Amino acid sequence: MGFANFDRNADGVITEQEFQQARAERIAERSQQGYRMRNLAAAPPFTDLDLDADGELSPQEFADAQARHRQRMMRPPR
């Protein structure tokens, strides 16, 4: 999901409410498609993504979080 999918009101930032709503919808959608919902408990909370702690995710914070997630997913299992 891209930034626009999370930025529900298209104001250029993602609030925690928008983030939680989009994440919940994505989880429900993937579950209905039959995907196993592994590692949900390990998903980072909004506050871990909001690096400047201003209560909003900028496009850069969002992109950085996605990059960190991709790096974690590419690590070989221990």
C-alpha positions, 0 to 999 in steps of 0.5 A: 500500500502506498502513501495515498492509501493511508492518507485518507483525506489527501492532506499530505500527512497520515494521522494515527487514526488514518494509519490505523484505519488503513492498516485494519482494512488491509489486514481484513482484505488480505485475510479474506483473500486467504493470506496467512496473517503472520507476524501481526504482533511484530508490526510496528506501532505508529509511534515507531514510524513517526520519527519526529513525534509530531503526530503525523507521518510525512511522505518521507517518514512513510517511505523510510518505514517501508524501506526498513520493513523491506530490509527486515523482510529480506533478512535470512531467517535465523 
